[in-house]
Amino acid sequence: MRAMTYEIRAIAPDVLDQLRKTDDAGRRPRRIVEREGGNPLRCCLRRSRPGEAILLAAYAPLRRWALETGADPGAYEEVGPVFVHEEPCGGPAQGYPAAMGGPRRVFRTYRADGSILNGYLVDAHQSADPLAASILLDRLLEDPEAAMVHVRAVEFGCFLFEIRRVVLENPTTDGVPVR
Ligand SMILES: [Zn+2]
């Protein structure tokens, strides 16, 4: 028996180690000590706090996806700015990262080859409320062509986090997906 569910992914620890030295644009990331905080951190999927040392780095999520999966995103490959902690931080807490939500988000679905399938404009409720987000994600990933979702901020266009389709070989029998 097989069942579909999904997993929420921050930037992986080994990729973070690389980005902290040289980012996906080939530069050294810029170091910032937060004064007010509030920037979305892609290492642990929470907002930065005053006094924390963070880095502003270029990140190419589809290039990284392609390296893992052998996909060819071609012209869809994008490089954009992300904030990450300067030091390893232990990654995100379990569950949906409500702190990454906001009034204008796009949930963009991608095919397994890295091409864009569709984009959905999402409000604060759907992007920050775990239940509303999960209903939407279930619906988007019902499409067998959708391999992955990027959550992005509309105003800045920047990548926030990724949701990947996962096929479970031996799903739980009570019908509750494992997340
Ligand atoms: Zn972090």
Boltz pocket constraint, residues with backbone or C-beta under 6 A from the ligand:
constraints:
  - pocket:
      binder: B
      contacts: [[A, 41], [A, 42], [A, 43], [A, 44], [A, 45], [A, 84], [A, 85], [A, 87], [A, 89], [A, 90], [A, 91]]
      max_distance: 6.0
